């Protein structure tokens, strides 16, 4: 029987794993502060009187595996990206003013919506495409150089010694003079 708005201070509950405020008389917008709940795994705000847009910042909830915002008065575009791409239509049922994936109702202003990946997201998730491209290029150059050495220069003795030490084995070595003498004798 909760009524009123969801308080902003709820974002300070750092260890919260689940939040169920369904079937109440909660009004107002979904607070941005919910995006600070980095350990949140499930969120159920269904069957309330929530209005406004779904905050884009909620896409940063990396552990969110269950979301139910159905039967509210939410509007605008369903956020795209990360965990939000995994939630189906059932998470948004009864919000007639919502549009965009996964709903069948498309948004007229999809082009005006900000892209879901920002430079902050790239830094958070690890390497950007530039670092990957540089690493790939360096690996390709090193591989080509090593291939050239092996096929055109010959078997580098330092690599042979390294593998012998590493695997504790003795590789067969060809002695051209000994091989030539054996062939003459036979």
C-alpha positions in Angstrom: 0.0 0.0 0.0 2.9 2.3 -0.7 2.0 5.7 -2.2 4.0 8.7 -3.5 7.3 8.7 -5.3 10.2 6.4 -5.1 12.8 8.3 -2.9 16.1 9.3 -4.6 18.0 7.9 -1.6 17.2 4.4 -2.7 20.2 4.7 -4.9 22.4 4.6 -1.8 21.5 1.0 -1.0 24.7 -0.3 -2.7 24.4 -3.9 -1.7 20.7 -4.3 -2.8 20.3 -7.3 -5.1 16.5 -7.2 -5.6 13.8 -4.6 -5.4 10.1 -5.4 -5.6 7.7 -2.4 -5.3 4.9 -4.0 -7.4 1.2 -3.7 -6.7 1.3 -0.3 -4.9 0.2 3.2 -5.6 3.6 4.6 -6.5 3.5 7.7 -8.7 6.1 9.9 -10.4 9.1 9.0 -12.5 11.5 6.1 -12.1 14.4 7.8 -10.3 17.8 8.0 -12.0 19.4 7.0 -8.7 18.3 3.4 -9.3 21.2 3.2 -11.8 23.6 3.5 -8.8 22.5 0.0 -7.6 25.3 -1.8 -9.4 24.6 -5.2 -7.8 20.9 -5.1 -8.6 19.8 -8.5 -10.1 16.0 -8.0 -10.3 13.7 -5.0 -10.4 9.9 -5.2 -10.2 8.0 -1.9 -10.4 4.9 -3.4 -12.0 1.3 -2.4 -11.3 1.9 1.1 -10.1 1.1 4.6 -11.4 4.7 5.4 -12.6 4.9 7.8 -15.5 7.6 9.4 -17.7 10.4 7.7 -19.5 12.5 4.8 -18.5 15.9 6.3 -17.5 18.6 5.4 -20.0 21.0 5.1 -17.0 19.3 1.9 -16.0 21.1 0.2 -18.9 24.3 0.4 -16.8 22.9 -2.2 -14.3 25.1 -5.0 -15.6 23.7 -7.7 -13.3 20.0 -7.0 -13.9 18.5 -10.3 -15.1 14.8 -9.7 -14.4 12.9 -6.5 -15.1 9.1 -5.9 -14.8 7.8 -2.4 -15.5 4.4 -3.6 -16.8 1.0 -2.0 -16.0 2.3 1.6 -15.5 1.9 4.8 -17.5 5.5 4.9 -18.9 6.1 6.6 -22.2 8.9 7.1 -24.7 11.4 4.7 -26.1 12.5 1.6 -24.3 16.3 2.0 -23.7 18.6 -0.1 -25.8 21.9 -1.7 -24.8 23.5 -4.2 -22.5 21.0 -6.0 -20.2 18.0 -4.2 -21.7 18.5 -6.0 -25.0 17.7 -9.3 -23.2 14.3 -8.3 -21.7 11.2 -9.3 -23.7 7.8 -7.6 -24.4 6.4 -9.0 -21.1 8.6 -6.6 -19.1 6.7 -3.6 -20.6 3.0 -4.8 -21.1 0.3 -2.3 -20.3 2.5 0.8 -21.0 0.6 2.0 -24.1 2.9 5.0 -24.7 6.1 3.0 -24.8 7.7 2.2 -28.1 10.9 0.6 -29.6 12.5 -2.8 -29.3 11.3 -5.3 -28.0 7.8 -3.9 -28.5 6.0 -4.1 -31.8 5.3 -0.4 -31.7 8.1 1.6 -33.4 9.1 5.1 -32.3 8.8 7.9 -34.8 11.8 9.7 -33.3 14.2 6.7 -33.1 16.8 8.8 -34.9 16.6 11.5 -32.2 17.3 9.0 -29.4 20.9 9.1 -28.2 23.0 6.0 -29.1 23.4 3.5 -26.2 27.1 3.2 -26.2 29.1 6.2 -24.8 32.8 6.7 -24.3 32.2 6.0 -20.6 30.7 2.6 -21.5 33.7 1.7 -23.6 36.1 2.6 -20.8 34.0 0.5 -18.3 33.8 -2.5 -20.5 37.5 -2.7 -21.3 39.1 -2.1 -24.7 37.8 0.1 -27.4 38.0 -0.8 -31.1 41.2 1.2 -31.6 43.1 -0.8 -29.0 41.9 -4.1 -30.5 42.9 -2.9 -34.0 46.4 -1.9 -32.8 46.8 -5.3 -31.0 45.7 -7.2 -34.1 48.0 -5.2 -36.3 51.0 -5.8 -34.0 50.3 -9.5 -33.8 50.0 -9.8 -37.6 53.3 -8.0 -38.2 55.1 -10.2 -35.6 53.6 -13.3 -37.1 54.6 -12.3 -40.6 58.1 -11.5 -39.5 58.5 -14.8 -37.6 57.1 -16.7 -40.6 59.6 -14.9 -42.9 62.5 -15.8 -40.6 61.5 -19.5 -40.4 60.7 -20.1 -44.0 63.3 -18.0 -45.8 66.2 -17.6 -43.3 66.0 -21.1 -41.8 65.3 -22.5 -38.4 66.6 -19.9 -35.9 68.7 -21.8 -33.3 67.5 -19.6 -30.4 63.9 -20.8 -31.0 65.0 -24.4 -31.1 66.9 -24.0 -27.8 63.9 -22.3 -26.2 61.6 -25.2 -27.1 64.1 -27.8 -26.0 64.4 -26.1 -22.6 60.7 -25.5 -22.3 59.5 -29.0 -23.2 62.7 -30.8 -21.9 63.2 -32.6 -25.2 66.0 -32.8 -27.7 65.1 -31.9 -31.3 66.8 -33.8 -34.1 69.4 -31.6 -35.8 70.5 -32.2 -39.3 74.1 -32.2 -40.0 74.6 -31.7 -43.7 78.2 -33.1 -43.8 77.3 -36.3 -41.9 74.2 -36.8 -44.1 76.3 -36.3 -47.3 78.9 -38.8 -46.1 76.3 -41.5 -45.2 74.8 -41.1 -48.7 78.2 -41.7 -50.3 79.0 -44.8 -48.2 75.6 -46.4 -49.0 
